[in-house]
């Protein structure tokens, strides 16, 4: 297991767990103990809340796809910088408009005629 994945295991995360009888079902992480390398999970069964400790290795084996997805989704998306890339030069249009100004604007233009 990638040690960096431990940073993405948090309370509230829904994961798959294996029961002692071999069944696999979903449970929610309620506590993370990095010193012990384990999490505590809870689930509902027959209107009762049950809990169990699961070590990181077992958690990784049953939830590898989920944990890899979490790790990838939190990676910063960076693109490599390109060197010697010039900015495109903007071309300016310097043509005068051939549309005559409205009569009320002619006093603003003075005697400017085309």
N, C-alpha and C positions, 0 to 999 in steps of 0.2 A: 504494500500500500504506500502510496506517495504521502510523505509526512505533511506536505502542505494541505492535504485534504482535510486535516483535523480542524483547520480554521473555518471550514464551511459546514461543519457539523454543529448544529445549534438547537436549543430547545424549540419545540414546535414543528420541527421537520418530520414529515411522515415518511417512514421507512418500512421495509419488509424485515420481518424477524422469523427465525425458525423456533418452533416450540420443541419441548423435550420429546413429544410424541412424533415429531417429524413434519407437522403441519407448518406451512409458511403463510403468514398473513401480515397485514399492515398494523403498525403501531406508531405512536407519536413519541418523539424524544422529549423527556421532561428534564433531564439533567445530563451534563457532560462532565466527566471527570478525567482530565488529561493525565493526571498523575497515575491513575490506575489503568488508563488506556481503555476506558469503557464508558458506556452511556446507560442511563436508565430509561426504559420505555414503558408506556402505559397503553392499554387497549381495553375496550369494552367486550365482555363476554357474559351472556346470560344475565343481563342487567347488573353485572358487577364490574368494577374497575380492577384490572389486574396489572401487575407490574413485573418487570424482569430486568436484570442487568445483562447487557450485551457488550462483548469486547469489540474493539475497533476492527480486528481481523474478520470476525464473523459479519459485522456490519458491512465491511468492504465487499466480502464475497457475495452477499445477497443484494447489494445495492450499488454495484460497481458502475453501471450505466448512469444512475441518478447522480452519484457523487462526481463522476467525470464531467457530466453536464453542468453541475453547479460550479465546478472549478473552471470550466471553459467559459461559462457565461459571465464570470466575474473578472476575467482577464481583460486588461485594458486593450482596446482595439487601436493599435497604432499602425500607421503606414510609414514606410521608410521615406526619409527626405530625399528629394532629388536635388542634385547639385547643378549649377549652371543653367537654371531654368529661368528664362526671361519672361517678363510680363508682356502680354500682347499690347502693342501700341494702338491706342484708339485713334481712329481717323475722325477728324472734325469736318463737318460740312460747312462751307463758307459761302454758299449761294444765298442770295437775297430771295426772299419770298416773292413770287409773282402774284400772290393774292393781295389785292388792294386792301388797305386798312379801312375799317368802317369810318364814316364821316365824323363821328363824334371823337375819334382818336386822332384826326388829322392835326388838330391844334397842338397835340403833344409832339408830333413829328416836325412841326414847323414847316419850313419850305422844302423839306427833303422830298425830292421827286425822283422817280426812276426814269 
